[in-house]
């Protein structure tokens, strides 16, 4: 199904500037699982007639993995290239579904000349629900069911965003079951700091297995995430325990897209 997403370049040719740039990110563009999250979020934006566009082929990685792995020079090269493109299109507001992109665009681009109003999709979805623009179905498929939420490090500890994703889930009328370690004491999924792209050091247990164990212990049938890294690691953890038929790992955007009134 084609979503017919507008490109910044096409709108610029018509001398138009959308209100928001949706920053898709590498996972949202190339990872087959997270592409489904991108599509779900775009469907929400389109159903509400939100004025947005994407960079498409002009978007490249924010440089976050390079920076976390210690290559500051490569990070700055990638960042400058993106800033040049965004400033050319007079970008003011950015929405992204990836906390790594969110953190980098919000906190690390300004010193390089990229100053934007950056919002993560969890906060954006919460604001739409609070404003009454998104209404959840009465008696939806999550009503009364147990959901647990895994805090992404770059949303929580790095940017102090704990309540927005929980508010989105509370709108479902579901039973939000917290893990033993949550909010400021939440445990990393094991992928941050460029760990996603390297072999693990020797140890007794993988971090994502430890975290998935805590999620499964809540008795929840859905693990809600708001990050592509967390999505991969928690999904792998659920598979490790052979629970993928009983427990679904879903992004907030997928849950809202499924449960919102059309």
Secondary structure as a PSIPRED ss2 file (coil, helix, strand):
# PSIPRED VFORMAT (PSIPRED V4.0)

   1 X C   1.000  0.000  0.000
   2 X C   1.000  0.000  0.000
   3 X C   1.000  0.000  0.000
   4 X C   1.000  0.000  0.000
   5 X C   1.000  0.000  0.000
   6 X C   1.000  0.000  0.000
   7 X E   0.000  0.000  1.000
   8 X H   0.000  1.000  0.000
   9 X H   0.000  1.000  0.000
  10 X H   0.000  1.000  0.000
  11 X H   0.000  1.000  0.000
  12 X H   0.000  1.000  0.000
  13 X H   0.000  1.000  0.000
  14 X C   1.000  0.000  0.000
  15 X C   1.000  0.000  0.000
  16 X C   1.000  0.000  0.000
  17 X C   1.000  0.000  0.000
  18 X C   1.000  0.000  0.000
  19 X C   1.000  0.000  0.000
  20 X E   0.000  0.000  1.000
  21 X E   0.000  0.000  1.000
  22 X E   0.000  0.000  1.000
  23 X E   0.000  0.000  1.000
  24 X C   1.000  0.000  0.000
  25 X H   0.000  1.000  0.000
  26 X H   0.000  1.000  0.000
  27 X H   0.000  1.000  0.000
  28 X H   0.000  1.000  0.000
  29 X H   0.000  1.000  0.000
  30 X H   0.000  1.000  0.000
  31 X C   1.000  0.000  0.000
  32 X H   0.000  1.000  0.000
  33 X H   0.000  1.000  0.000
  34 X H   0.000  1.000  0.000
  35 X H   0.000  1.000  0.000
  36 X H   0.000  1.000  0.000
  37 X H   0.000  1.000  0.000
  38 X H   0.000  1.000  0.000
  39 X H   0.000  1.000  0.000
  40 X H   0.000  1.000  0.000
  41 X H   0.000  1.000  0.000
  42 X H   0.000  1.000  0.000
  43 X H   0.000  1.000  0.000
  44 X H   0.000  1.000  0.000
  45 X H   0.000  1.000  0.000
  46 X H   0.000  1.000  0.000
  47 X H   0.000  1.000  0.000
  48 X C   1.000  0.000  0.000
  49 X C   1.000  0.000  0.000
  50 X C   1.000  0.000  0.000
  51 X C   1.000  0.000  0.000
  52 X E   0.000  0.000  1.000
  53 X E   0.000  0.000  1.000
  54 X E   0.000  0.000  1.000
  55 X C   1.000  0.000  0.000
  56 X H   0.000  1.000  0.000
  57 X H   0.000  1.000  0.000
  58 X H   0.000  1.000  0.000
  59 X C   1.000  0.000  0.000
  60 X C   1.000  0.000  0.000
  61 X C   1.000  0.000  0.000
  62 X C   1.000  0.000  0.000
  63 X C   1.000  0.000  0.000
  64 X H   0.000  1.000  0.000
  65 X H   0.000  1.000  0.000
  66 X H   0.000  1.000  0.000
  67 X H   0.000  1.000  0.000
  68 X H   0.000  1.000  0.000
  69 X C   1.000  0.000  0.000
  70 X C   1.000  0.000  0.000
  71 X C   1.000  0.000  0.000
  72 X H   0.000  1.000  0.000
  73 X H   0.000  1.000  0.000
  74 X H   0.000  1.000  0.000
  75 X H   0.000  1.000  0.000
  76 X H   0.000  1.000  0.000
  77 X H   0.000  1.000  0.000
  78 X H   0.000  1.000  0.000
  79 X H   0.000  1.000  0.000
  80 X H   0.000  1.000  0.000
  81 X H   0.000  1.000  0.000
  82 X H   0.000  1.000  0.000
  83 X H   0.000  1.000  0.000
  84 X H   0.000  1.000  0.000
  85 X H   0.000  1.000  0.000
  86 X H   0.000  1.000  0.000
  87 X H   0.000  1.000  0.000
  88 X H   0.000  1.000  0.000
  89 X C   1.000  0.000  0.000
  90 X C   1.000  0.000  0.000
  91 X C   1.000  0.000  0.000
  92 X C   1.000  0.000  0.000
  93 X E   0.000  0.000  1.000
  94 X E   0.000  0.000  1.000
  95 X E   0.000  0.000  1.000
  96 X E   0.000  0.000  1.000
  97 X C   1.000  0.000  0.000
  98 X C   1.000  0.000  0.000
  99 X H   0.000  1.000  0.000
 100 X H   0.000  1.000  0.000
 101 X H   0.000  1.000  0.000
 102 X H   0.000  1.000  0.000
 103 X H   0.000  1.000  0.000
 104 X H   0.000  1.000  0.000
 105 X H   0.000  1.000  0.000
 106 X H   0.000  1.000  0.000
 107 X H   0.000  1.000  0.000
 108 X H   0.000  1.000  0.000
 109 X C   1.000  0.000  0.000
 110 X H   0.000  1.000  0.000
 111 X H   0.000  1.000  0.000
 112 X H   0.000  1.000  0.000
 113 X C   1.000  0.000  0.000
 114 X C   1.000  0.000  0.000
 115 X C   1.000  0.000  0.000
 116 X C   1.000  0.000  0.000
 117 X E   0.000  0.000  1.000
 118 X E   0.000  0.000  1.000
 119 X E   0.000  0.000  1.000
 120 X E   0.000  0.000  1.000
 121 X H   0.000  1.000  0.000
 122 X H   0.000  1.000  0.000
 123 X H   0.000  1.000  0.000
 124 X H   0.000  1.000  0.000
 125 X H   0.000  1.000  0.000
 126 X H   0.000  1.000  0.000
 127 X H   0.000  1.000  0.000
 128 X H   0.000  1.000  0.000
 129 X H   0.000  1.000  0.000
 130 X H   0.000  1.000  0.000
 131 X C   1.000  0.000  0.000
 132 X C   1.000  0.000  0.000
 133 X C   1.000  0.000  0.000
 134 X C   1.000  0.000  0.000
 135 X C   1.000  0.000  0.000
 136 X E   0.000  0.000  1.000
 137 X C   1.000  0.000  0.000
 138 X C   1.000  0.000  0.000
 139 X C   1.000  0.000  0.000
 140 X C   1.000  0.000  0.000
 141 X C   1.000  0.000  0.000
 142 X C   1.000  0.000  0.000
 143 X C   1.000  0.000  0.000
 144 X C   1.000  0.000  0.000
 145 X C   1.000  0.000  0.000
 146 X E   0.000  0.000  1.000
 147 X E   0.000  0.000  1.000
 148 X E   0.000  0.000  1.000
 149 X E   0.000  0.000  1.000
 150 X C   1.000  0.000  0.000
 151 X C   1.000  0.000  0.000
 152 X C   1.000  0.000  0.000
 153 X C   1.000  0.000  0.000
 154 X C   1.000  0.000  0.000
 155 X C   1.000  0.000  0.000
 156 X C   1.000  0.000  0.000
 157 X C   1.000  0.000  0.000
 158 X C   1.000  0.000  0.000
 159 X C   1.000  0.000  0.000
 160 X C   1.000  0.000  0.000
 161 X C   1.000  0.000  0.000
 162 X C   1.000  0.000  0.000
 163 X H   0.000  1.000  0.000
 164 X H   0.000  1.000  0.000
 165 X H   0.000  1.000  0.000
 166 X H   0.000  1.000  0.000
 167 X H   0.000  1.000  0.000
 168 X H   0.000  1.000  0.000
 169 X H   0.000  1.000  0.000
 170 X H   0.000  1.000  0.000
 171 X C   1.000  0.000  0.000
 172 X C   1.000  0.000  0.000
 173 X C   1.000  0.000  0.000
 174 X C   1.000  0.000  0.000
 175 X E   0.000  0.000  1.000
 176 X E   0.000  0.000  1.000
 177 X C   1.000  0.000  0.000
 178 X C   1.000  0.000  0.000
 179 X C   1.000  0.000  0.000
 180 X C   1.000  0.000  0.000
 181 X C   1.000  0.000  0.000
 182 X C   1.000  0.000  0.000
 183 X H   0.000  1.000  0.000
 184 X H   0.000  1.000  0.000
 185 X H   0.000  1.000  0.000
 186 X C   1.000  0.000  0.000
 187 X C   1.000  0.000  0.000
 188 X C   1.000  0.000  0.000
 189 X C   1.000  0.000  0.000
 190 X C   1.000  0.000  0.000
 191 X C   1.000  0.000  0.000
 192 X C   1.000  0.000  0.000
 193 X C   1.000  0.000  0.000
 194 X C   1.000  0.000  0.000
 195 X H   0.000  1.000  0.000
 196 X H   0.000  1.000  0.000
 197 X H   0.000  1.000  0.000
 198 X C   1.000  0.000  0.000
 199 X C   1.000  0.000  0.000
 200 X C   1.000  0.000  0.000
 201 X C   1.000  0.000  0.000
 202 X C   1.000  0.000  0.000
 203 X C   1.000  0.000  0.000
 204 X C   1.000  0.000  0.000
 205 X C   1.000  0.000  0.000
 206 X C   1.000  0.000  0.000
 207 X H   0.000  1.000  0.000
 208 X H   0.000  1.000  0.000
 209 X H   0.000  1.000  0.000
 210 X H   0.000  1.000  0.000
 211 X H   0.000  1.000  0.000
 212 X H   0.000  1.000  0.000
 213 X H   0.000  1.000  0.000
 214 X H   0.000  1.000  0.000
 215 X H   0.000  1.000  0.000
 216 X H   0.000  1.000  0.000
 217 X H   0.000  1.000  0.000
 218 X C   1.000  0.000  0.000
 219 X C   1.000  0.000  0.000
 220 X C   1.000  0.000  0.000
 221 X C   1.000  0.000  0.000
 222 X E   0.000  0.000  1.000
 223 X E   0.000  0.000  1.000
 224 X E   0.000  0.000  1.000
 225 X E   0.000  0.000  1.000
 226 X C   1.000  0.000  0.000
 227 X C   1.000  0.000  0.000
 228 X H   0.000  1.000  0.000
 229 X H   0.000  1.000  0.000
 230 X H   0.000  1.000  0.000
 231 X H   0.000  1.000  0.000
 232 X H   0.000  1.000  0.000
 233 X H   0.000  1.000  0.000
 234 X H   0.000  1.000  0.000
 235 X H   0.000  1.000  0.000
 236 X H   0.000  1.000  0.000
 237 X H   0.000  1.000  0.000
 238 X H   0.000  1.000  0.000
 239 X H   0.000  1.000  0.000
 240 X H   0.000  1.000  0.000
 241 X C   1.000  0.000  0.000
 242 X C   1.000  0.000  0.000
 243 X C   1.000  0.000  0.000
 244 X C   1.000  0.000  0.000
 245 X C   1.000  0.000  0.000
 246 X C   1.000  0.000  0.000
 247 X C   1.000  0.000  0.000
 248 X E   0.000  0.000  1.000
 249 X E   0.000  0.000  1.000
 250 X E   0.000  0.000  1.000
 251 X E   0.000  0.000  1.000
 252 X H   0.000  1.000  0.000
 253 X H   0.000  1.000  0.000
 254 X H   0.000  1.000  0.000
 255 X H   0.000  1.000  0.000
 256 X H   0.000  1.000  0.000
 257 X H   0.000  1.000  0.000
 258 X H   0.000  1.000  0.000
 259 X H   0.000  1.000  0.000
 260 X E   0.000  0.000  1.000
 261 X C   1.000  0.000  0.000
 262 X C   1.000  0.000  0.000
